[in-house]
Amino acid sequence: MGTSQTSDASPVSRVLSVVLFNLLVYIVIGLPNAVLTIFVHTVLGYSTTLAGLTFALQYLATFAARSSAGRLVDKIGPKPVVIGGLLSCVSAGALLGWAGMMQHMPAVSLGILLLSRLFLGWAESWTSTGVIIWNIHRAGAENTALAISWNGICSYGGIALGAPVGATLALIPSPYGGLVAVGALSAALPLFGLALIGFYQGAQPHPSTETPLSFRKALRLVLWHGCALAAGSIGFAAISSFLALYYAAHHWAGAATALAVFGGVFVCIRFFFASQIKRRGGVFVAIISLLVETIGLGIIGIFPSRHNALLGAALTGAGFSLLFPALGVLAVNKAGPRNRGAALSAYSIFLDLAIACSGFTLGPIIEFSGYTAMFLTSAGCCLLGALISYLLQRVRHSPSVA
């Protein structure tokens, strides 16, 4: 059985060479973040609810693709799944540019944009799942936390890089600016990844005579870890979907900067403090993370000012940073080597579903009660996640539990 693990390379270098593909996809995800909801609401003339739903549709597609991603990774290996994700990302970029070209026909433009979000969600699911499992093969199961952490660094680092670049491209005059330029770059980056991936050795799935873990069983296996993750993911959705509109509603400049700060702080916390997961325990780190995220969202909601919005975005990024790996390592290790893909996909679904559902709930909250209510609702969800994590810790340490 061949794997791409080599004896003369450190675990970090093995992980970094493959996580590049995830970085490319997440830069593409970040590129429209500061312009997408504004385009739908201001340029096309649709409501903030529909703007939020357009953003959230990507995560519905990611949710729908998780099961196939985990199953295929366990069955045929991670490299073909990553290739499929990159191809889908190219399609998403091309459709995004086309939507920008059709802005004079709002309904057509919106339809193309929605299709682009579906392809981007598929790309995120397949690439992220494939890269993590590929890197666990390359670096060894003992470095699962390392593989997940670096995947997250590149994921949200990519979003932080992409958001200001997308905002800058949006300033280019028509006909080549706006979503047209964003879409062109969004197609070019994964094409570069496809040109590189042929030089990489794949990793074969683990042989086993056991029946693969069904997706339903995988969901039950990671249920409470996933619920805590979902509660914290609402805060990420509030920042990603509506921070730019929040700035626009107050006539403030700097929405792209705030999104970049969110991503930058996320990356720094993940880079410098990921070791605390092994040292302090995943559940403990999750509780602290969710409390910090609650404070950040509360600051934005209660103290509306441009500087407080920047501070709140930074704290939300700091809190959200370690949440996924803190609980994810426990969830993935529960399933064993043969079913890591299924467990990771099942666990990730909670994030996808929470962000997707936020598009159906946070937008209407803004329309009926304002941005303060929306951010405070998101903070309350994070606080609920901290409570779930606390109860999970109590159960894990209960002497009555076998």
N, C-alpha and C positions, 0 to 999 in steps of 0.2 A: 504494500500500500504506500503510495507516494504522498508525501506532504511537502509543503514548501518551507518547512522548518529547517534551518541550517544551524550547525553546531558552532560556527565561528561568528555569529552575530548575536548581540544582546537582545533580550526580549523587546526592549523599547524600539530598537532599530527594525526588528522584524515587523512590529506593529505599524510603525510610521510609514513604511514603504507601501503598505496596502491601504491604510486609512486615508491616503491621498484621494482615492476614488470617492469616499464619503465627503471629503472636504469640497470637491468639485460640485457634487450634487447640492450640498447645503449652501454654497455660494449662490447657486441658481435659485434656491429657495429664498435666500435673503434678498436677492436683487429687487423683486417687486414689493417687498414688505412696506417700504415707506411711500409707495405710490399706488398700490393696487386698490385699496379701499377708497382713496381719494379719486382715482380714475373712475371707479364705478359710481361713486356718489356725486362728484362734481362734474366730470366730463360727460358721462353717460346719463346722469340725471336721476339715478335710482336712489332708494332710501338707504339709510345707514344699516337697517336690518338686512337688506339684500347685499349690501357691501360686505357685511360681516359673514353672511352665508357664503358668498363667493370665496372669501378667504378660507373659511372653514371647510369648504368642499374638498380641498386638498387632503385634509385629515380624515374625512370620510372615506376617500379613496385609499389612503394609507391603511386605515382600519380594515377595509374590505380585502386588501392585498396581503395582510399579515399572515393569514392562514396558509395561503399558497407559498409565500416566501419561506416560512418555517418548514413546511412539508418538503419543498424542493431542495432546500439546503441540506436537510437530513438525508434526502434520497439520492441526489446527483452531485452534491458538493456545492460550495459557495461561489466559485468563480463564474459558472454559467448564470447564476442568479444575479450577480453584480453586473454582468454584461447586459442582461435584460433590463436592469434598472437604468443603466446609462443610456441605452437605446430609447427607453421611455422618456428620459430627461431631455434628450435631443428633440423628441416630438413635442414635448411641453414648451420648450423654448420657441420652436418654430410657430406653434399655435399662438403663443403670447404675442409675438411680433405681428402676426396676421390680425389678431384682435385690435392691436394699436392702429393698424392701417385701415380698419373698418369702423373707426370711431364715429364717422358721419352717419352710420346706420346702427344706432344704439342696441337694438335687439339682436342683430347679427353679431356685433362685437361682443356682447355679453355671452351669447351662446358659445362662440369660439373660446372666449376666456374661461368659461366653465369647463369646456373640454380640456383645455390646457391644464387646469387645476387637477382634473382627474388623472391625467398622465403624470403630473408632477407628484401626486400622492403615491401612485404606483412606483415611481422611481425612488422615492424616499424609502418606502417599505422594503423593496427588494435590495437596494444598495446597502442600506443600513444593516439589515439582518445578515446579508451575505458577508459584509466586511467584518462584523463582529465575530461571527463563527469562523470565518477564514483566519482571523487573527488569533482566536483561541487555538486553532490547529497549529498555527505558526509559533506561538509563544508558549503553549502548554496550558493545561487547565488550571495550573496553580497561578497563572497570570490572567485569570478571567477579569478581575477588577481592573487590571491595567488595560486590557483590550476594550472594555466598556468605557473606561474613563477617557482614553484617547479618542475613541469614537465620538464621545460627547464634546470634547475639546474642539475637534474639527467640525462637528455639527454646528455648534453655536458660535464658534469662531468664524465659520463660513457665513452664517447669518449676519454676524457683526461686520464682516468684510463686505458682504453683498449689499446691505441696506444703504450705506452712503454712496456706494458706486451706482446703484440703481437710481437714487435720488439725483445724482449728478447727471446721469444719462437722460433723465426725464426733463432736464432743463435745455437739452439740445433742441433747436427749433425744428418744426415739422418740415418735410415729411419723414425725416430720419431720426427724430428724437422720440422722447416718451417711451411708450411700450415697444415701439419698433426697435429702438436701440437696445432696450433691456432684453427683448426677445432674441435678438441676434447674438448677444453675448451669452444668453442662457442656452442657446443651441451649440455655440462654439466650445464652451468649457467641457461638456460631457463628450463631445467629439474628440477632444484632446485625450480624455480618459480612455476612450475606446482605442485610440491609436497606441496607447501605452500598455494596455492590459494584456495584449498578445505576448508580451515578453515575460509575463509572470507565470510561474508554475502554480497550478491549482492544488487544492487539498481534497483528498478523497473522503467520503463520509465514513464514519466508524462502522465496521462490520458488526452485525448482531443477528442472532437467531430469534430474539424477542420481538413480539408484535410492537410496532412503533406506537408511541403514546398518542392517543387521539387528541384532537384539539380541544374537545370538551373537557377531557380529563386534565389537560394542561391548564385550561382556564381555572378549574377548581383548585388546582395545585397552587396557583399564584394569586388567588382571589383577593386576600386581604392586603398583600403587598401592592397589588394593582389598584385597589380602592384608594389607598393612601397616595399613590402616584397620581391617580386621576384627580383627586382633590387639589393637589398642588399644581397640576397642569392647567387648571382654570386661570391661575395667575399669569402663567406664560401666555395663554390665549388673550387675556385682557390687554397685555402689553403689546403683543404682536399684531393683534387685529385692530385695536382701537386707539393706541397711543398717538398715532399720526393724526387721526381725526380729532382726538382730544386737544392736541396742540392747535390744529386748524380752527376748532371751535372757539378757542381763546385768542386766536390771532397771534400765536407765538411762533417764532422761528426756532429751528433746532430739533425737529422731530427725528430726523435721521441720526443726529448726534445722540439723542437719548436711546434710540434703538441700538446704536453702536456701543454705547456705554453698557447697556444691558448685556449685550453679547460679550463685550470685553471683560466685564467683571465676572461673568459666568465662566469664561475661559480661565481667568487668573485663579479663581477659587478652585476650580477643578484641577488645575495644574499644581497648585501649591498645597492643597489640603485633601486631595484624594486619599492620601495615606491614612487619614484619620478614620476611614471606613474600616480598615483592618485593625487599627489600634483601638478605636472606641466602640466599634460594632455598628452595623448598618442601620439598625432601628434607632439607636441613639442619634446618629448623624441625621437621619430623616426627620426626627422630631425637631432638632435645632434648626434644620434647613427650613422646615415649614413655618416655624415661628418667625424666622427672619423674613421670609416671604410675606407673611401676614402683616408685619410692621411696614414693609415697603409699600404694599398696596394701600394700607391704611393711610400712610402719609400722602399719597397721591389723592386719595378720596377726600380726606378731611382738610388738608391744607393746600388748596389749589393755587399754585404759582409755578412759573417755569422752572425755577431752581428746585423746588420741592418735587416736581415731576421727574427731574433728572435724578435727584437723590432716591426717590421711590423706585425708579427703574433700576438703579444700581443695586439697591437692597433686594429687589425682586429677583434680579439676576443672580445675586449671591446666594439667596435662599434656594432657588430652583436648581442651582448648579450640581449639587451632590445628591439630589433626591433620586434620580434614576439609577445611578450605580449603587447607591447605598442599599436600596431594596432589591435592585436587579441581580446583584451577585447571589443573594440568598435564593431568589426565585429560580435562576438558571441552574444553580448547583443542586436544587431539589430534584431535577429531572434526570441527571446522569448524562454521560457523554453522548449516548445515542440519540437523545431527545433534546439537546440544547436548543436547536433551532425552534422546535415546537414551543418550548417553555419561554424562550426569548420573545417569540412572536405573540404568544398569549399575554405575556406581561406588558409588551409594548402597546397592545390593543387598548389598554386602559388609558394610556396617554392620548392615543389617536381619538378615541371615542369622547374623551373629556373635551378635547380641543374642538372636535367637530360639533358636539352638542352646545358648546359655548356660543357658536355662531347663531344657534336658534334661540338662545336665552339672553346673552349679554346685549345684543343689539336692541331687542325690544325693551330691555330694562332702561337703556339709554333714551329711547324714544319716549317712554312713559314717565321715567323718574330722573333722568339725567345721568351724567358721568359719575357723580359722587356715589350714587346708589350702586352703579355698576362696579366700581372699584371696591366699595365696601362689601358687596356681595362676594366678589372674588376673594377678598381677604377672609371672609367668613368660611369659604370653602377650604382655604389653606388651614385655618384653625381646626376645622373638622378633620382634615388629613392628619394633623398633629395628634388629635385625640385617637384616631384609628391606629396610628403608629404606637402610641402609648399603650393602648389595649393589646396590640400585637406583641409588644415587649412583655406585658404582664403574662400573656398566654405562654410565650416562649420560656419564661422563667418559672411558670407554675409547676410545683412538684407533682400535681395530679396529671400532667400531660406526659404521655409515654414518650 
